[in-house]
Amino acid sequence: MDQRGVILVILFAVFILYIRDQNTYKVKSFSVPALAEPIRFLLSYGNLVFEDQRIQLGEWERLKPFTPYGKEPILEYKGKVAHHSLAICRYLGKKLKLVGENDWDDLEIDAAADTISDLRLEIDQYFYEPDSKIRAQKKEILVKEILPLYIQRLENQIRENKGFLAIGKLTWADLYYAGLYEYLHYMLGFDFTENAPKLRHLKQQVYALPAIKAWIEKRPKNNF
Amino acid sequence: MDQRGVILVILFAVFILYIRDQNTYKVKSFSVPALAEPIRFLLSYGNLVFEDQRIQLGEWERLKPFTPYGKEPILEYKGKVAHHSLAICRYLGKKLKLVGENDWDDLEIDAAADTISDLRLEIDQYFYEPDSKIRAQKKEILVKEILPLYIQRLENQIRENKGFLAIGKLTWADLYYAGLYEYLHYMLGFDFTENAPKLRHLKQQVYALPAIKAWIEKRPKNNF
């Protein structure tokens, strides 16, 4: 091969690498199974190639100004940047046909995912409270009032939906819930599904999906 | 007409009223322009027939246990009940073709609406804080740090999107923002768009849409 041939081969290889890179999803997030984990669950479920880019704590201050609203996780794809874990999960849910058959179905799936997100926000409010006295008060209300209400309603909802959160079949809302489970468990300090057999079973069902099982086995160890 | 004829006419009338009732959207919410107002903006924009059912404060304790998660607003349609204002607005957005042309477009619209919702939650955190000292601290951080960050980024976002929140044209995220504007203004106690010309102009654009203008004129007076 002459010099020109070598240059052409190199250019071609760079082009292929560029195209491959452009078509790879990149998840940027902290190195814990928190808000990004449902995204990684969905990408794994769909066998989509993705780069799992973990932000180290020391890097965050440098990266933060370049994120859309100073928050993680972020999804990059074909040079575009997306934020907001719920919006990203809904997008992947569509790609993977984990959605409904009509707009009302999707409304029910969206509301189910929003309910899980609401529950997360309620737990957040206690967990990130800096004042220890107020934190204890918040935990009391959370554990005695808020959590039982959510669990009771979610158990009913799952019963009415044949073991799933919405429309009687597996949707992205179920993967969103199962992906967020560890974070909720971690913040609460106990397994809230202990007396919630439907929520427990649904989580186990998602964890048992071959692609999710494989992901959990190969992912980096938790770093809470 | 004999007795049988009269009965048939009555039955027919009841049937027609039933069908009409089933096909009417019903918005149940408190009597303030808060989370339900974007829903009413969208229904008005689409000239969809809706019943605007206002919950009086005294009624709420009685109704609350019958709502999906003890929250308002609620949308009823064809005997089905939906909750979560963002999910409802997205559903109406699809009906009214205020969405994108592909899944990535919709991801951007969803993330824009979520950002407005995040801003609302940040303002909520201060507004509903019961301890007056902590409330003052929260307001300080909100007004000096959080709000400027959101405003600066939203101004850029609107500039990049030809005057809208996403994809360079009017979407349901814009109506969501404009519908929520009064609530944000009320909680903050000042007009946060005063030094945010793009946000201000976008709100004015939505308010100037004939269907929105007509709705604002005919709706019940604010009841904050």
Contacts between the chains, C-beta under 8 A, distances in Angstrom:
chain1	res1	chain2	res2	distance
A	68	B	111	7.6
A	68	B	115	8.0
A	68	B	153	7.0
A	69	B	115	6.0
A	69	B	118	7.3
A	69	B	149	7.5
A	69	B	150	7.2
A	69	B	153	5.7
A	70	B	149	6.3
A	77	B	104	7.8
A	80	B	104	6.8
A	82	B	104	7.7
A	82	B	107	5.4
A	82	B	108	7.3
A	82	B	111	6.3
A	83	B	111	5.6
A	84	B	110	6.9
A	84	B	111	4.2
A	84	B	114	4.4
A	84	B	115	7.2
A	86	B	110	7.4
A	86	B	114	6.4
A	87	B	107	5.4
A	87	B	110	3.7
A	87	B	111	4.3
A	87	B	114	5.7
A	88	B	107	6.8
A	88	B	111	8.0
A	90	B	106	7.9
A	90	B	107	7.3
A	90	B	110	6.2
A	91	B	103	5.5
A	91	B	104	7.1
A	91	B	106	7.1
A	91	B	107	4.1
A	91	B	110	7.7
A	94	B	103	5.0
A	94	B	106	7.9
A	95	B	103	6.7
A	103	B	91	5.5
A	103	B	94	5.0
A	103	B	95	6.7
A	104	B	77	7.8
A	104	B	80	6.8
A	104	B	82	7.7
A	104	B	91	7.1
A	106	B	90	7.9
A	106	B	91	7.1
A	106	B	94	7.9
A	107	B	82	5.4
A	107	B	87	5.4
A	107	B	88	6.8
A	107	B	90	7.4
A	107	B	91	4.1
A	108	B	82	7.3
A	110	B	84	6.9
A	110	B	86	7.4
A	110	B	87	3.7
A	110	B	90	6.2
A	110	B	91	7.7
A	111	B	68	7.6
A	111	B	82	6.3
A	111	B	83	5.6
A	111	B	84	4.2
A	111	B	87	4.3
A	111	B	88	8.0
A	114	B	84	4.4
A	114	B	86	6.4
A	114	B	87	5.7
A	115	B	68	8.0
A	115	B	69	6.0
A	115	B	84	7.2
A	118	B	69	7.2
A	121	B	121	7.4
A	131	B	134	8.0
A	134	B	131	7.9
A	149	B	69	7.5
A	149	B	70	6.3
A	150	B	69	7.2
A	153	B	68	7.0
A	153	B	69	5.7
